[in-house]
């Protein structure tokens, strides 16, 4: 598939997923790079997801045990159920070591928050047919576009 077709496909899938968005309470969101530090964007995303009615949130961090009172999964391979959205808060250098785990997770979409953009992961997602977008989860939530 050419790059132009891949971009077109990704845009269509993202738009359709927003048009037919499920109830927030049914939407499973994985936050990769979760933290217990309230000033960090990953932590703010977890709080805002809850505020907006998302109750199926899985924070992922290799060393934490909880974030905002939610148990943290230490590895993507341990995420227990299908994932609707994987939102990334991990830099590109670390993401490159997680590409296989992310592809195996088969999320319905991946959000690259600012500073997480990884051409290697984006190419792998394209190859696997997994839609992705470069956006800010906080902005998407606040503007009703999540």
C-alpha positions as CSV (number, residue, x, y, z in Angstrom):
1,X,0.0,0.0,0.0
2,X,1.4,3.4,-0.9
3,X,2.0,6.0,1.7
4,X,-0.8,8.2,0.4
5,X,-3.2,5.3,0.6
6,X,-2.1,4.4,4.1
7,X,-2.7,8.0,5.3
8,X,-6.1,8.1,3.6
9,X,-7.0,4.7,5.2
10,X,-5.9,5.9,8.6
11,X,-7.9,9.1,8.4
12,X,-11.1,7.2,7.3
13,X,-10.8,4.6,10.1
14,X,-10.2,7.3,12.7
15,X,-13.2,9.3,11.6
16,X,-15.4,6.3,11.4
17,X,-14.3,5.2,14.9
18,X,-15.2,8.6,16.3
19,X,-18.6,8.6,14.5
20,X,-19.5,5.2,15.9
21,X,-17.8,5.7,19.2
22,X,-18.9,3.4,22.0
23,X,-20.1,4.3,25.4
24,X,-17.1,5.6,27.4
25,X,-17.9,3.0,30.2
26,X,-17.4,0.2,27.6
27,X,-14.2,1.7,26.0
28,X,-11.0,0.1,27.2
29,X,-8.1,2.5,27.3
30,X,-4.5,1.5,27.9
31,X,-2.2,4.3,29.1
32,X,1.4,3.3,28.3
33,X,3.8,5.3,30.5
34,X,1.5,5.8,33.4
35,X,2.8,7.7,36.4
36,X,1.8,8.5,39.9
37,X,3.0,12.1,39.5
38,X,-0.1,14.4,39.2
39,X,1.7,17.0,37.1
40,X,2.6,14.6,34.3
41,X,0.4,14.3,31.2
42,X,-0.1,10.6,31.5
43,X,-1.5,11.0,35.0
44,X,-3.7,13.9,33.9
45,X,-5.0,11.7,31.1
46,X,-6.0,9.0,33.6
47,X,-7.9,11.5,35.7
48,X,-9.6,13.2,32.7
49,X,-10.6,9.8,31.3
50,X,-12.3,9.0,34.6
51,X,-13.9,12.4,34.7
52,X,-15.3,11.8,31.2
53,X,-16.8,8.4,32.2
54,X,-14.1,6.0,31.1
55,X,-14.0,3.3,33.7
56,X,-12.0,0.6,31.9
57,X,-8.5,2.2,32.1
58,X,-5.4,0.1,32.3
59,X,-2.2,2.0,33.2
60,X,1.0,0.4,32.2
61,X,4.4,1.1,33.7
62,X,7.3,-1.3,34.4
63,X,7.7,-0.5,38.1
64,X,4.5,1.2,39.5
65,X,1.8,-0.7,41.4
66,X,-0.9,1.9,41.1
67,X,-1.7,5.2,39.5
68,X,-4.7,7.3,40.6
69,X,-5.9,4.3,42.6
70,X,-6.0,2.0,39.6
71,X,-3.8,-1.1,39.6
72,X,-0.9,-0.8,37.1
73,X,0.1,-3.5,34.7
74,X,3.8,-3.8,34.4
75,X,4.0,-5.2,30.8
76,X,1.9,-4.7,27.7
77,X,1.8,-8.5,27.3
78,X,-0.1,-8.7,30.6
79,X,-3.0,-6.5,29.5
80,X,-5.9,-8.9,30.1
81,X,-8.6,-7.9,27.5
82,X,-9.0,-6.4,24.0
83,X,-7.9,-2.7,23.8
84,X,-9.9,0.0,22.1
85,X,-7.4,2.8,22.5
86,X,-3.7,2.7,23.4
87,X,-2.4,6.1,24.3
88,X,1.3,6.6,24.4
89,X,3.3,8.6,27.0
90,X,6.7,6.9,26.3
91,X,9.5,8.4,24.2
92,X,10.3,7.0,20.8
93,X,13.6,5.3,21.9
94,X,11.7,3.2,24.5
95,X,8.8,2.5,22.1
96,X,11.1,0.9,19.6
97,X,11.7,-1.9,22.1
98,X,7.9,-2.4,22.5
99,X,6.9,-2.6,18.9
100,X,6.2,-6.3,18.9
101,X,4.2,-6.1,22.1
102,X,2.1,-3.3,20.8
103,X,1.4,-5.1,17.5
104,X,0.5,-8.3,19.5
105,X,-1.9,-6.2,21.7
106,X,-3.9,-5.3,18.5
107,X,-5.4,-2.1,19.8
108,X,-8.2,-0.6,17.7
109,X,-6.2,2.6,17.6
110,X,-3.0,4.1,18.9
111,X,-2.6,7.8,19.9
112,X,0.9,9.2,19.7
113,X,0.9,12.1,22.2
114,X,3.3,14.9,21.5
115,X,6.9,13.8,21.9
116,X,6.1,10.1,21.4
117,X,6.2,10.0,17.6
118,X,8.0,7.0,16.3
119,X,8.3,6.3,12.6
120,X,9.4,2.7,13.2
121,X,6.2,2.0,15.3
122,X,4.0,4.0,12.9
123,X,5.3,1.9,10.0
124,X,4.8,-1.3,12.0
125,X,1.2,-0.3,12.8
126,X,0.5,0.5,9.1
127,X,1.8,-2.9,8.2
128,X,-0.5,-4.5,10.8
129,X,-3.5,-2.5,9.7
130,X,-3.8,-0.7,13.1
131,X,-4.9,2.9,12.9
132,X,-2.9,5.6,14.6
133,X,-2.9,9.3,14.9
134,X,-0.6,12.0,16.3
135,X,-2.8,13.9,18.7
136,X,-3.1,14.9,22.3
137,X,-5.3,12.7,24.4
138,X,-6.1,15.6,26.8
139,X,-7.2,17.8,23.9
140,X,-9.2,15.0,22.3
141,X,-11.1,14.4,25.6
142,X,-11.7,18.0,26.3
143,X,-13.1,18.7,22.8
144,X,-15.3,15.6,22.6
145,X,-13.1,14.0,19.8
146,X,-11.8,11.0,21.8
